[in-house]
Amino acid sequence: MPQHNLTRAEAQDRAGALSVHSYDVTLVLDGKGGSFRSVTTVSFSSTSGAGTFIDAICERVDRLVLNGEELEPERFVEDGRIVLPHLAEKNVLTVDGRFSYMNTGEGMHRFVDPVDDETYLYTQFEVPDARRVFAVFEQPDLKASFTFTVLAPSHWTVVSNSPTPQPDEAQQTAVALGIDSAGLSVWQFAPTPRISSYITAIIAGPYSSMHSSLTRADGAEVPLGVFCRASLADHLDADDLFALTRAGFAFFERLFGVPYPFEKYDQLFVPEFNAGAMENAGAVTFLENYVFRSRPTRAMVERRAVTILHELAHMWFGNLVTMRWWNDLWLNESFAEYMSTLAAAEATEFTDAWTTFATLEKSWAYRQDQLPSTHPIVAEIADLEDVEVNFDGITYAKGAAVLGALVAYVGREAFFAGVQKYFSEHAWSNSVLDDLLRPLEEVSGRDLRAWSRLWLEESGVNVIRALPSRDDHGALTALSLTQEPHIIPGQPVPSLRPHRVGVGFYRLGDDGRFVRLANVDTDLDGDSVDVPLPERASAAEVVVANDGDLTYAKVRLDEGSLALASKHLNGFDDSLTQLIVLSSIWDSVRDGELPAAHYVELLHRHLPAITHSSGLLVQLRQLATALDAYVPHPRRRDLRVRMADRLWALTGGADGIPAGSDQQLQLFQAFCRQASTEAHMDALESVLTGDETVPGLVVDTDLEWTIVTALAAGGRWTDARITQHLRTDDTAAGQRAAATAKASRPSSSAKTQAFLGLVDDRSLPNAMIGAIAQGYARGLEHVDGTLVPADAPLTDFSREYFDRVTGWWESRTLEIAQTLTLSLFPPASERTAKATEAWIESHPKAPKGLLRLMRENLDTTLRALRAQAVGMEG
């Protein structure tokens, strides 16, 4: 299977038997053909006479030498592994072979820029893909020093974890390898410190770069670099990136008490990247979308800043100290997520980063924590199949939220004193949960075992309700908070956890604005607590539990508070309180307690009042989910048309939307997503051609593609017109946008072509697969709930999906298999639910990752059907 599993038991056995000292890796990277030469010499100690294996996913092994003895590759090379028999106490192994270039964003990814026909390479190794580039003991606790030697075209730039050396003539190295050195140079990198294999990296190609430096806490100068493809260089805002980096360095070094642990810090924006970024030691790779070639939303700019700080935090959490095994992945990701938000709020212009965290990151966590696949933050990871689908909202966002609660529990000063002790004790080694809890207990004097058991080692979320009592005149006389477990069938019932809860008391003024009369922080430890009422609180008309977002829980407003807050949502001056109210309402919709149309109508009235950029982004995404899946079909078209009309009016300045504002841009993007009538299409055509000018709205390259996709999804544009428009932007991004637009067309031929391309065309790279899948899903479902019919040779899109999904996990890499499984899943219907249930029942031995995603797909479908049923009742 392409994923090539490794169990925790195997990893523990190997770690107990081996101590790895160093790797010397030579790569010949000319970017041509289907594979490249990789020669690895690894030095390691072992129990004399023992046997083990080294990981290598390769095209072939040409030479295998263990302790001076030539081994026959055909005898010892297995699928994804090389068997190593009869080891000595001290061992030297050389593996010389051919490894494949990838187009999936895993291993050694190769991209050819259509603008200048130049080749760009980069590696992506997390979780287990260094073995796609060189032979390696692929597990985080077998740290070693890595020395990379790279032969590549002389006009390229090559970057790795160590500082980039001056390239030398390649002739001597080429002769030793028995290859022609014409056109090649050699980059000989210095050995790295002892690090895990998954954070090593090679980035090679004619990258454009800008450079600077900073002085770290111990006085040493740290070179800084930012890199991107040459055709994007004009859009690279290096000064902003360097400023963010300097702010992060100063902030983290002060709190962690440890200077930045590596010699240099490069940040590279690379093409067709699967994730937001990857924390390779000293050579961080980023999603290329963070090089803004068109106007970004404020939310996107903030997301980039937090991502930059997240990866920088990893240099300590993850790279200096690394989890021993993937069950403690949270030691990397939760900490980086928490620290990046803290740094953004306290060291950058994004002072409201915690509001973004509350509405964006925590909504991700709450969704994930209510799926049948929910798991503890410290998850049980039996093998790589478990961890590969665990980079989720629990590991990142819930873990970060819980860390925030821990900081409050032990005190900020004590928390960071414990963190400094943790780094001091475990630098350049590996750690487990207890290694962190112990110093935190020592410096704070608190017993954290019970806290850890409830928050880190149990899954699930609790529901907190505010229950006010009022007299005959409506005055608030008492208030209690209750909590109950949110129960998921088949999952353990969550324990009731201790919460520090903020409670806000509000009264509506004559001017239509809410006045906060009082705010109380109280401890809820058990099933209920009586909240002491401040003197002014008796006049409160709205009570908001978890005001200030101090804890991690689902929140429900009482009936009176919900009604008044919903009617006057534009009356909240504090965006965090406003968004907490909206989050509670949306969660009620998802749970089938409120009809989705109620939420749509709420946004219809109050979108102008939502000015926080990330908060608006979240609401508009949820609006799309409501209109695409939660509103019952008989009401869907009318609500979509009405909402699109409203969005178009707001784009034009209705209700005081400022021309040129971030709010205007997001509302117009949402209009493009909801546009469906001929009048909507006419408006979009006019904006695209310039026949109609919307004050403040600049139609740049990316916004043009947003409009084109909307016109294609509306049946207005043909493939020929899309191809013609591509001539104005024949870049990689333009080609992906054109593919999305073509797949968005609501015709049998367009959907069939997209489906066949996705499942059959192995030449499509990961980013193009994602672009086509995005378009395929748009408009696949008719207004009445039926699917667009498939053309020959397909029979029916739903049937084809369930017939083929298992094969994707047998024949494609993890990233592609996941994308196809999620993106091609049919829209919610009773038929889809029954087909998914039947598939799960008939495939008990399917790969664990596939079973997890299918159970999540089923849960998403059933949730949508419940929401639709409530909508029909309402």
C-alpha positions in Angstrom: 0.0 0.0 0.0 1.4 3.5 -0.9 1.2 4.6 2.7 3.6 1.9 4.0 2.6 1.5 7.6 4.8 1.5 10.7 3.5 0.4 14.1 4.3 1.9 17.4 5.5 -1.5 18.6 7.9 -1.7 15.7 9.2 1.8 16.4 9.7 1.0 20.1 11.6 -2.2 19.3 13.8 -0.4 16.8 14.5 2.5 19.2 15.4 0.1 21.9 17.9 -1.7 19.6 19.5 1.3 17.8 21.3 4.5 18.4 21.7 6.5 15.2 24.7 8.8 14.9 24.8 10.4 11.5 23.5 10.4 8.0 25.5 11.5 4.9 23.1 12.0 2.1 24.0 12.8 -1.5 21.3 13.7 -4.0 21.6 14.3 -7.7 18.7 16.6 -8.6 18.5 17.8 -12.2 14.7 17.7 -12.2 14.5 15.5 -15.3 13.0 12.1 -15.8 10.9 10.3 -13.2 13.5 9.7 -10.6 16.7 10.9 -9.0 19.9 9.4 -7.6 20.1 9.1 -3.8 23.1 7.8 -1.9 22.9 7.5 1.9 25.5 6.4 4.3 24.2 6.1 7.9 26.3 5.3 11.0 24.5 3.7 13.9 25.1 1.5 16.9 23.2 -1.7 17.7 23.0 -4.8 19.8 25.6 -7.2 18.2 23.9 -9.9 16.2 20.5 -8.2 16.1 18.5 -7.5 13.0 16.3 -4.6 12.0 15.2 -2.6 9.0 15.6 0.8 7.5 12.9 2.6 5.6 13.1 3.4 1.9 10.3 3.9 -0.6 12.2 3.9 -3.8 12.1 2.9 -7.5 15.1 0.6 -7.0 18.2 0.0 -4.9 21.3 -0.4 -7.0 23.9 -1.0 -4.3 23.6 -2.0 -0.7 26.6 -2.2 1.6 26.5 -3.0 5.3 29.8 -2.9 7.3 31.8 -3.3 4.1 29.8 -6.3 2.9 27.9 -6.1 -0.4 24.4 -7.3 0.0 22.2 -8.4 -2.9 19.3 -5.9 -3.1 16.8 -8.4 -4.4 17.3 -10.4 -1.2 16.9 -7.6 1.3 14.8 -4.9 -0.3 11.1 -5.2 0.6 8.2 -2.9 -0.1 9.1 0.3 1.7 11.8 -1.3 3.8 15.3 -2.8 3.6 16.1 -5.7 5.9 19.4 -5.4 7.8 20.6 -8.7 9.2 23.3 -9.6 11.7 24.3 -6.1 12.9 27.5 -5.3 14.6 27.9 -3.1 17.7 28.9 -0.3 15.4 27.5 -0.2 11.9 27.9 1.7 8.6 25.2 1.2 5.9 25.3 2.6 2.4 22.1 2.6 0.2 22.5 3.8 -3.4 19.4 3.9 -5.5 16.8 5.7 -7.5 13.9 7.5 -5.7 10.9 9.0 -7.5 10.0 12.6 -8.0 6.4 13.2 -6.7 3.5 15.4 -7.8 1.5 14.8 -4.7 3.2 17.2 -2.3 4.9 14.3 -0.5 8.6 13.3 -0.6 10.5 15.2 -3.3 7.8 17.3 -5.1 8.6 18.5 -8.6 6.9 21.5 -10.2 7.5 23.1 -13.6 6.5 26.8 -13.8 4.4 27.4 -17.0 5.5 31.0 -17.0 9.2 30.3 -17.6 9.4 26.5 -17.9 11.8 26.3 -14.9 11.8 23.4 -12.5 11.3 23.8 -8.8 11.8 21.1 -6.2 11.0 20.9 -2.5 10.7 18.1 0.1 7.8 17.5 2.5 8.5 14.7 5.0 5.9 14.9 7.8 4.8 12.3 8.9 6.8 9.6 7.2 8.1 10.7 3.8 11.8 11.3 4.2 12.0 7.7 3.2 10.8 8.8 -0.2 14.0 10.7 -0.7 16.7 8.7 1.2 17.1 5.6 3.3 16.3 6.5 6.9 15.1 5.1 10.2 11.9 7.0 9.9 10.6 7.7 13.4 10.9 10.9 15.5 12.9 9.4 18.5 15.8 8.2 16.4 17.5 11.6 16.1 20.8 12.1 14.3 23.0 14.6 12.6 22.3 15.0 8.8 24.9 16.1 6.2 23.4 16.8 2.8 25.4 17.0 -0.5 23.3 18.1 -3.5 24.3 18.2 -7.2 22.0 20.4 -9.2 22.0 22.8 -12.2 24.4 25.6 -11.6 21.8 28.3 -12.0 19.7 26.9 -9.2 19.6 27.8 -5.5 19.7 25.0 -3.0 18.5 25.4 0.6 18.6 22.9 3.4 18.6 23.0 7.2 22.2 24.2 7.5 23.3 27.5 6.1 23.6 27.5 2.3 27.2 27.1 1.2 28.7 28.6 -2.0 28.3 26.0 -4.8 31.5 24.4 -6.0 32.5 22.7 -9.2 30.8 19.3 -9.4 33.4 17.3 -11.3 35.1 15.6 -8.4 31.8 14.5 -6.7 30.3 13.5 -10.1 33.3 11.3 -10.9 32.9 9.6 -7.6 29.3 8.9 -8.5 30.1 7.9 -12.0 28.0 10.6 -13.6 28.5 13.5 -16.0 29.0 16.8 -14.3 28.1 19.0 -17.2 25.9 21.9 -16.1 25.9 20.9 -12.5 27.3 22.4 -9.3 27.6 20.9 -5.9 26.3 22.2 -2.6 28.0 20.7 0.5 26.0 21.5 3.6 27.5 21.4 7.1 26.1 18.7 9.5 22.9 19.6 11.3 22.5 19.3 15.1 20.7 16.1 16.2 17.2 16.4 14.8 14.4 14.1 13.7 14.3 13.0 10.0 10.9 14.5 9.3 12.1 18.1 9.8 15.0 17.8 7.4 14.5 19.5 4.0 15.9 20.2 0.6 14.5 23.0 -1.6 16.1 23.4 -5.0 15.4 25.4 -8.1 15.9 29.0 -9.5 14.2 30.5 -6.5 14.2 34.3 -6.1 15.2 35.4 -2.6 15.7 38.4 -0.3 17.9 38.4 2.7 18.4 40.1 6.1 19.5 39.2 9.6 18.8 39.6 13.3 20.7 39.2 16.5 19.4 36.4 18.8 19.4 36.5 22.6 22.9 35.2 23.0 24.4 37.9 20.6 24.8 35.6 17.6 23.7 36.9 14.2 21.0 34.8 12.5 20.8 35.2 8.7 17.2 35.4 7.4 16.0 34.6 3.9 12.6 34.6 2.1 12.2 32.7 -1.1 9.7 32.2 -3.9 9.5 31.3 -7.5 11.0 33.8 -9.9 7.7 34.5 -11.6 6.2 35.5 -8.2 9.1 37.6 -7.0 7.4 41.0 -7.7 4.7 40.0 -5.2 7.0 39.0 -2.3 6.5 41.5 0.5 9.8 40.6 2.2 9.9 43.6 4.6 6.6 42.6 6.2 7.8 39.0 6.5 11.1 40.0 8.1 9.3 42.3 10.5 6.9 39.5 11.7 9.9 37.2 12.0 11.9 39.6 14.2 8.8 40.2 16.4 8.4 36.5 16.8 12.1 35.9 17.6 12.1 38.5 20.3 8.8 37.3 21.8 9.7 33.6 21.9 13.3 34.0 23.1 12.1 36.1 26.0 9.3 33.7 27.1 11.2 30.4 26.4 14.5 31.5 27.9 16.4 29.7 25.2 18.0 31.4 22.2 16.8 30.4 18.7 18.4 26.9 18.4 19.6 26.9 14.8 22.2 28.8 12.7 19.8 30.5 10.2 16.2 31.0 9.4 14.9 30.7 5.8 11.2 30.9 4.9 10.3 29.4 1.4 7.0 29.8 -0.4 6.8 26.7 -2.6 4.3 25.6 -5.3 1.5 23.0 -4.8 2.0 22.7 -1.1 -0.6 20.5 0.8 -0.6 22.3 4.1 -0.3 25.8 5.3 3.4 25.4 6.2 6.0 22.9 7.5 8.5 23.5 10.3 11.6 22.1 8.7 14.5 23.2 11.0 15.8 26.5 9.8 14.1 26.0 6.4 10.4 26.5 6.8 8.2 25.8 3.7 4.9 27.7 3.2 1.9 27.5 1.0 2.5 29.7 -2.0 -0.9 31.4 -1.7 0.7 33.4 1.1 2.5 35.4 -1.6 -0.3 37.8 -2.4 -0.5 38.5 -6.1 -4.0 40.1 -5.6 -5.6 42.0 -2.8 -6.0 39.6 0.2 -8.6 39.9 2.9 -7.5 41.1 6.3 -8.3 37.6 7.5 -5.9 36.1 5.0 -3.1 38.5 6.1 -3.7 37.6 9.7 -3.7 33.9 8.9 -0.3 34.3 7.2 1.1 36.1 10.3 -0.2 33.5 12.7 1.2 30.7 10.4 4.6 32.4 10.3 4.6 32.6 14.1 3.3 29.0 14.4 6.2 27.6 12.4 8.7 29.8 14.3 7.4 28.5 17.6 8.0 25.0 16.3 11.8 25.6 16.3 11.5 25.1 20.0 8.3 23.0 20.4 8.9 20.2 18.0 12.4 20.8 16.7 14.6 21.5 19.7 12.4 19.1 21.8 10.5 16.5 19.8 7.7 14.1 20.8 8.9 10.6 21.3 6.0 9.1 19.3 3.0 10.6 17.5 0.6 10.2 20.4 2.3 13.3 21.8 1.9 15.3 18.5 0.1 17.9 20.6 3.4 18.7 22.3 4.3 20.1 18.8 1.1 21.4 17.4 -1.0 22.6 20.3 1.9 24.6 21.7 2.7 26.1 18.4 -0.9 27.1 17.8 -1.2 28.6 21.3 2.1 30.4 21.1 1.5 31.8 17.6 -1.9 33.4 18.7 -0.3 34.7 21.9 2.6 36.2 19.9 0.2 37.7 17.3 -1.9 39.3 20.0 1.0 40.7 22.1 3.8 41.3 19.6 2.2 42.3 16.2 -0.5 44.6 14.9 -3.1 41.7 15.2 -4.0 42.6 18.7 -7.4 40.9 18.4 -5.9 37.5 17.5 -7.7 35.8 20.3 -11.0 36.9 18.8 -9.9 35.2 15.6 -8.9 32.2 17.6 -12.3 32.0 19.3 -14.3 32.2 16.1 -12.1 30.5 13.5 -9.8 28.0 15.3 -12.2 26.9 18.0 -15.1 26.4 15.5 -12.7 23.9 13.8 -12.1 22.2 17.1 -15.8 22.0 18.1 -16.7 20.5 14.7 -13.9 17.9 15.0 -14.7 17.1 18.7 -18.4 16.3 17.8 -17.5 13.7 15.1 -17.6 10.0 15.8 -13.8 10.1 15.3 -13.2 12.4 18.2 -10.1 11.5 20.2 -8.2 12.8 23.2 -5.7 15.6 22.7 -3.1 13.0 23.8 -4.3 10.5 21.3 -3.6 6.7 21.2 -1.5 6.2 18.1 -0.9 2.6 17.3 0.7 3.2 13.9 1.2 5.7 11.1 -2.3 5.1 9.8 -3.6 6.6 13.0 -1.5 9.7 13.0 -1.8 10.6 9.4 -5.4 11.6 9.8 -4.8 13.2 13.2 -3.6 16.6 12.1 -7.0 17.9 13.0 -8.9 20.5 14.9 -8.4 18.6 18.2 -4.6 18.3 17.9 -4.3 22.0 16.9 -7.1 24.2 18.1 -8.6 22.3 21.0 -5.1 21.6 22.3 -4.3 25.3 22.1 -7.5 26.3 23.8 -6.8 23.8 26.6 -3.3 25.2 27.0 -4.8 28.6 27.4 -6.8 27.2 30.3 -3.7 25.6 31.7 -1.8 28.9 31.7 -4.7 30.5 33.6 -4.8 27.5 36.0 -1.1 27.5 37.0 -0.4 31.2 36.3 1.5 32.7 33.3 4.7 33.3 35.1 4.8 29.7 36.5 3.8 28.3 33.2 6.7 29.8 31.3 9.1 29.0 34.1 8.0 25.4 33.7 8.4 25.6 29.9 11.9 26.9 30.3 12.8 24.0 32.6 11.3 21.6 30.1 13.6 23.0 27.3 16.6 22.9 29.6 16.0 19.2 30.5 15.1 17.9 27.1 16.9 20.0 24.5 17.9 18.0 21.4 16.1 14.9 22.7 12.5 13.5 22.8 9.8 13.9 25.3 6.4 12.6 26.5 3.5 14.1 28.4 4.9 13.6 31.8 8.1 15.4 30.8 6.1 18.6 30.5 3.8 18.1 33.4 6.6 17.4 35.9 8.3 20.8 35.6 5.0 22.6 35.5 4.0 20.9 38.8 7.4 21.8 40.3 7.2 25.5 39.6 3.5 25.9 40.2 3.0 23.6 43.2 -0.2 22.2 41.6 -1.0 18.6 41.0 -1.7 18.4 37.2 -2.5 14.7 36.9 -6.3 15.1 37.4 -6.3 18.1 35.1 -4.4 16.2 32.5 -6.7 13.2 32.7 -9.8 15.3 32.2 -8.6 17.7 29.6 -5.8 16.0 27.7 -6.6 12.3 28.0 -10.3 12.3 27.5 -12.2 13.2 24.4 -15.3 15.2 23.9 -16.9 18.5 24.9 -19.3 19.7 27.5 -22.4 21.9 27.1 -22.7 25.0 29.4 -26.1 26.6 29.8 -27.0 29.9 31.6 -30.2 29.6 33.5 -31.5 33.0 34.8 -34.3 33.5 37.2 -36.4 36.7 37.0 -39.2 38.4 39.0 -42.5 39.5 37.7 -41.0 42.7 36.4 -38.2 40.9 34.5 -35.5 41.8 36.9 -32.7 39.2 37.1 -32.8 37.7 40.6 -30.5 34.7 40.3 -28.3 32.9 37.8 -26.9 29.4 37.7 -24.6 27.8 35.2 -24.9 24.1 34.4 -22.8 21.7 32.4 -23.6 18.4 30.8 -21.7 16.1 28.6 -22.3 16.2 24.8 -22.9 12.6 24.1 -21.7 10.9 20.8 -23.1 7.4 20.2 -20.2 4.9 20.4 -17.9 7.3 22.2 -17.1 7.5 25.9 -19.2 10.0 27.8 -17.1 13.0 28.6 -16.4 13.8 32.2 -17.6 17.1 33.6 -14.5 19.3 33.5 -13.5 22.3 35.6 -14.1 25.6 33.8 -13.3 29.2 34.5 -16.3 30.9 32.9 -16.8 34.5 32.1 -20.4 35.8 32.3 -21.5 39.0 30.7 -24.6 40.9 31.7 -26.0 43.2 29.1 -28.9 45.7 28.7 -30.2 47.2 25.5 -30.0 51.0 25.5 -32.4 53.4 23.8 -29.9 53.8 21.0 -30.1 50.1 20.1 -26.6 49.4 21.6 -26.0 46.8 24.3 -24.4 48.2 27.5 -22.3 45.7 29.5 -23.6 46.2 33.0 -21.2 43.8 34.6 -18.8 40.9 34.0 -18.1 38.1 36.4 -15.6 35.2 36.2 -16.7 32.1 38.1 -15.5 28.5 38.5 -17.8 25.7 37.3 -16.5 22.4 38.7 -19.3 19.9 38.6 -22.8 20.0 37.2 -23.8 23.5 38.3 -22.8 26.6 40.1 -24.7 29.6 41.4 -23.2 32.8 40.0 -23.0 35.8 42.4 -24.9 38.7 40.9 -23.2 42.1 40.8 -25.4 45.0 41.9 -26.1 46.3 38.4 -26.8 42.8 37.0 -30.4 42.8 38.0 -31.2 45.0 35.1 -29.6 42.7 32.6 -31.7 41.6 29.7 -29.1 39.4 28.0 -26.8 37.0 29.8 -23.8 35.6 27.8 -22.0 32.6 29.2 -18.3 32.2 28.3 -18.1 35.9 27.6 -14.4 36.5 26.9 -14.0 32.9 25.7 -12.1 31.7 28.7 -13.0 28.0 28.4 -13.6 25.3 25.8 -17.3 24.3 25.8 -20.5 24.4 23.8 -22.6 27.3 25.1 -26.3 27.8 25.1 -28.1 31.1 25.8 -31.4 31.1 27.6 -34.5 31.7 25.5 -34.9 35.4 26.4 -31.3 36.2 25.9 -31.1 34.4 22.6 -34.2 36.2 21.2 -33.0 39.7 22.2 -29.4 39.1 21.2 -30.5 37.8 17.8 -32.8 40.7 17.1 -30.1 43.3 18.0 -26.9 41.5 17.0 -25.7 44.8 15.6 -25.9 46.3 19.1 -22.8 44.6 20.4 -19.7 46.9 20.5 -17.4 44.0 21.4 -16.8 41.8 18.3 -15.8 38.9 20.6 -19.1 38.9 22.4 -21.0 39.3 19.1 -19.2 36.3 17.6 -19.6 34.1 20.7 -23.4 34.7 20.4 -23.2 33.8 16.7 -21.2 30.7 17.5 -23.8 29.5 19.9 -26.6 30.1 17.4 -24.7 28.2 14.7 -23.9 25.4 17.0 -27.6 25.1 17.8 -28.3 24.9 14.0 -25.8 22.2 13.6 -27.4 20.2 16.5 -30.8 20.5 14.9 -32.2 22.8 17.6 -32.8 25.8 15.4 -33.7 25.8 11.7 -30.9 26.9 9.4 -33.2 29.5 7.8 -33.2 31.3 11.2 -29.4 31.7 10.9 -29.6 32.8 7.2 -32.2 35.4 8.1 -30.1 36.5 11.0 -27.1 37.1 8.6 -29.5 38.8 6.1 -30.3 41.4 8.7 -27.0 41.8 10.5 -24.1 41.2 8.1 -23.2 44.9 8.0 -22.6 44.7 11.8 -20.0 41.9 11.5 -16.8 43.9 10.9 -14.1 41.5 12.3 -12.5 40.1 9.2 -12.0 36.5 10.4 -15.4 36.5 12.1 -17.0 37.6 8.9 -15.1 34.9 7.0 -16.4 32.2 9.3 -20.0 33.5 9.1 -19.9 33.5 5.3 -18.5 30.0 5.2 -21.3 28.9 7.5 -23.8 30.7 5.3 -22.6 28.6 2.4 -23.0 25.4 4.5 -26.5 26.4 5.5 -27.6 27.1 1.9 -25.8 24.1 0.4 -26.7 21.5 3.0 -28.8 22.5 6.0 -31.8 24.4 4.5 -34.4 22.0 3.1 -34.5 21.7 -0.7 -38.0 23.3 -1.1 -36.7 26.5 0.6 -33.2 26.5 -0.7 -33.5 28.4 -4.0 -35.6 31.2 -2.7 -33.3 31.8 0.3 -30.2 31.7 -1.9 -31.6 34.2 -4.3 -32.7 36.5 -1.5 -29.3 36.2 0.2 -27.5 36.9 -3.0 -29.6 40.0 -3.7 -28.7 41.2 -0.2 -25.0 40.5 -0.7 -25.0 42.4 -4.0 -26.8 45.4 -2.4 -24.3 45.4 0.5 -21.4 45.3 -2.0 -22.8 48.4 -3.6 -22.7 50.3 -0.3 -26.1 49.5 1.2 -26.4 49.9 5.0 -23.1 51.9 5.1 -20.7 49.2 3.9 -17.6 51.3 3.2 -16.3 51.4 -0.4 -12.9 49.7 -0.7 -13.2 48.0 2.7 -12.3 44.4 3.6 -15.9 43.9 4.4 -17.0 44.9 0.9 -14.5 42.5 -0.7 -15.7 39.6 1.4 -19.3 40.3 0.8 -18.7 40.5 -3.0 -16.8 37.2 -2.9 -19.8 35.7 -1.0 -22.2 37.1 -3.7 -20.1 35.3 -6.4 -20.6 32.1 -4.4 -24.4 32.5 -4.0 -25.2 34.1 -7.4 -27.8 32.0 -9.3 -30.3 34.1 -11.3 -29.8 35.6 -14.7 -29.8 39.0 -13.1 -27.0 37.9 -10.9 -25.1 36.6 -13.9 -25.7 39.9 -15.7 -24.3 41.8 -12.8 -21.2 39.7 -12.7 -20.6 40.0 -16.4 -20.9 43.8 -16.1 -18.4 43.9 -13.2 -15.9 41.7 -15.1 -16.1 43.7 -18.3 -16.0 47.0 -16.5 -19.4 48.1 -17.8 -20.5 48.5 -14.2 -18.2 49.9 -11.7 -18.8 49.2 -8.0 -17.2 52.1 -6.0 -14.2 50.7 -4.0 -14.2 47.3 -5.6 -11.0 46.6 -7.5 -11.3 43.7 -9.9 -7.8 42.2 -9.8 -6.5 38.9 -11.2 -7.8 36.6 -8.5 -11.1 38.4 -8.2 -11.6 38.0 -11.9 -11.3 34.3 -11.5 -13.8 34.3 -8.7 -16.2 36.0 -11.0 -15.4 33.6 -13.9 -16.1 30.6 -11.7 -19.4 32.0 -10.6 -20.4 32.6 -14.3 -19.3 29.1 -15.2 -21.2 27.6 -12.2 -24.3 29.6 -13.3 -24.1 28.0 -16.8 -23.2 31.3 -18.4 -19.6 30.6 -19.5 -18.4 27.7 -21.7 -15.1 25.9 -21.6 -14.0 28.0 -24.7 -14.6 31.3 -22.9 -12.8 30.1 -19.8 -9.8 29.0 -22.0 -9.9 32.4 -23.7 -9.7 34.1 -20.3 -6.8 31.9 -19.2 -4.7 33.6 -21.9 -4.8 36.7 -19.7 -3.3 34.7 -16.7 -1.5 31.6 -18.0 0.2 31.0 -14.7 0.0 28.0 -12.4 -2.6 29.8 -10.3 -4.5 30.8 -13.5 -4.5 27.2 -14.8 -5.9 25.9 -11.5 -8.5 28.6 -11.4 -9.6 27.7 -15.0 -9.8 24.1 -14.0 -12.0 25.0 -11.1 -14.3 27.1 -13.3 -14.6 24.3 -16.0 -15.4 21.7 -13.4 -18.0 24.1 -11.8 -20.2 24.1 -15.0 -23.5 22.4 -14.1 -23.5 19.9 -17.0 -23.2 16.2 -17.2 -20.2 16.5 -19.5 -18.3 18.9 -17.2 -18.9 16.8 -14.1 -18.0 13.6 -15.9 -14.8 15.0 -17.3 -13.9 16.3 -13.9 -14.6 13.0 -12.1 -12.7 10.9 -14.7 -9.7 13.3 -14.5 -9.6 13.1 -10.8 -9.7 9.4 -10.4 -7.8 8.3 -13.6 -5.2 10.9 -14.5 -2.1 10.2 -12.5 -0.3 13.1 -14.1 -2.5 15.6 -12.3 -0.5 17.2 -9.4 -2.1 17.5 -5.9 -3.0 21.2 -6.3 -4.7 20.6 -9.6 -6.6 17.7 -8.1 -7.8 20.0 -5.3 -8.8 22.7 -7.8 -10.8 20.4 -10.0 -12.4 18.7 -7.0 -13.5 22.1 -5.7 -15.3 22.9 -9.0 -16.8 19.4 -9.3 -18.6 19.7 -5.9 -20.1 23.0 -6.9 -23.5 22.6 -8.6 -23.3 18.8 -8.6 -26.7 18.8 -6.9 -29.9 20.1 -8.5 -32.3 22.3 -6.6 -34.6 19.4 -6.0 -31.8 17.3 -4.4 -31.0 15.0 -7.3 -27.5 14.8 -8.8 -26.4 16.0 -12.2 -26.5 12.7 -14.3 -23.2 11.2 -15.3 -22.2 10.7 -18.9 -20.7 7.4 -20.3 -18.6 5.6 -19.4 -19.8 6.5 -15.9 -23.1 5.3 -14.6 -24.0 7.4 -11.6 -21.6 9.7 -9.6 -22.7 8.3 -6.2 -22.5 4.7 -7.3 -19.1 5.3 -8.9 -17.8 6.9 -5.7 -18.7 3.9 -3.5 -17.4 1.4 -6.0 -14.0 3.2 -6.4 -13.1 4.7 -3.0 -11.4 1.6 -1.6 -9.1 1.5 -4.6 -7.9 5.0 -4.1 -6.4 3.9 -0.8 -4.8 0.9 -2.4 -3.2 2.8 -5.3 -2.7 6.4 -4.4 -0.7 8.2 -1.8 -2.2 9.4 1.5 -2.7 13.0 0.4 -4.4 12.1 -2.8 -6.5 9.4 -1.3 -7.8 11.7 1.4 -8.6 14.5 -1.1 -10.6 12.2 -3.3 -12.4 10.5 -0.4 -13.6 13.9 1.0 -14.0 15.9 -2.2 -16.0 13.4 -4.3 -18.3 12.3 -1.5 -21.9 12.8 -2.7 -24.1 15.6 -1.3 -26.3 14.8 1.7 -29.4 12.7 1.0 -31.1 9.6 2.4 -29.6 7.7 -0.4 -26.1 8.9 0.4 -26.6 8.0 4.1 -27.8 4.5 3.3 -25.0 3.9 0.8 -22.3 5.1 3.3 -23.7 2.9 6.1 -23.7 -0.1 3.7 -20.2 0.6 2.6 -18.9 0.9 6.2 -20.7 -2.4 7.2 -19.2 -4.2 4.2 -15.6 -2.9 4.6 -14.6 -3.7 8.2 -11.0 -4.3 7.2 -10.6 -1.1 5.1 -7.6 1.1 6.0 -8.2 2.9 9.3 -7.8 6.3 7.8 -10.4 5.5 5.2 -12.8 4.1 7.7 -12.4 7.2 9.9 -13.1 9.5 6.9 -16.2 7.5 5.8 -17.6 7.6 9.4 -17.0 11.4 9.4 -18.7 11.6 6.0 -21.7 9.7 7.3 -21.9 11.9 10.4 -21.8 15.0 8.3 -24.6 13.6 6.1 -26.8 12.7 9.0 -26.3 16.1 10.6 -27.4 17.8 7.4 -30.5 15.6 7.1 -31.4 16.4 10.7 -31.0 20.1 10.0 -33.2 19.8 6.9 -35.9 18.0 8.8 -35.9 20.7 11.5 -36.1 23.3 8.7 -39.2 21.6 7.2 -40.9 21.6 10.7 -40.0 25.2 11.2 
